[in-house]
């Protein structure tokens, strides 16, 4: 095909996956430098692309019919970073001439160029999963993946209004995927107290609106005062706050990936998920705290037994990791 003038990328649905797919998106931008690049993304993640210079616009994904209407006449080439049958069907119903992606979930006949998932990406960062698709489609990928974000100035200004002056440490006790990924609230509180005592920094507790009670629980268990921002920030404001932190202590979650992409040092507690696949991939330094137990990583949303993978990670180890990052 001739080089497209209008390129549409169907974005992943989860915040962390969006960050891990950024190197592939940038490879696409380099492959088609004259194309206008837009994304089709769920409302929960669409705003993040305001921190990605290569993206010229974002369309909102709703459902198959809505997506078909959103893309009709909008592009010459659609590239699917999602794996679902429905996302491929939407591009077909929307009349997108070229539809490229992995041939997963039986959607191969809906695609005009397709790739198979190579065995070599198993047990590696999801960054390579997305890039392997591009290579399988015949595109070049860069030698050094770039999973960085740059918060616009007005996002940073909004964060400054929320935080106020001084140094800030972030705690992110939630995880949208499920309770199994959540380290106990009392240990987040203990780490917050230890870091506030040792550094003199203020503590902000972050999270989604549904995680406000969890944020309040962490703050209530702390001896030092903490600012609970859970449920108080739009995504753009959250990005600004994450960019302003000295360090983020977090579960394996979307904010973990965003902070790393912004260059904020991260200490992440892992349990049921595999850090080889979902560890922070941004330019910031990161430390992974985990306790090897026979049943992990299990990938479950809720632990059916004793949650040993998370319960056995001590607060003292996590605080020490954060202090090491602050010292460096």
PyMOL commands that set and color helices and strands:
alter all, ss='L'
color gray80, all
select helices_A, chain A and resi 15-20+22-31+43-51+64-71+85-93+108-110+119-121+126-136+153-163+179-181+185-199+209-221+235-244+254-262+275-278+308-311+315-327
alter helices_A, ss='H'
color red, helices_A
select strands_A, chain A and resi 6-10+36-42+57-61+77-80+98-102+113-115+168-172+202-205+226-228+247-251+266-269+286-289
alter strands_A, ss='S'
color yellow, strands_A
deselect
rebuild
show_as cartoon
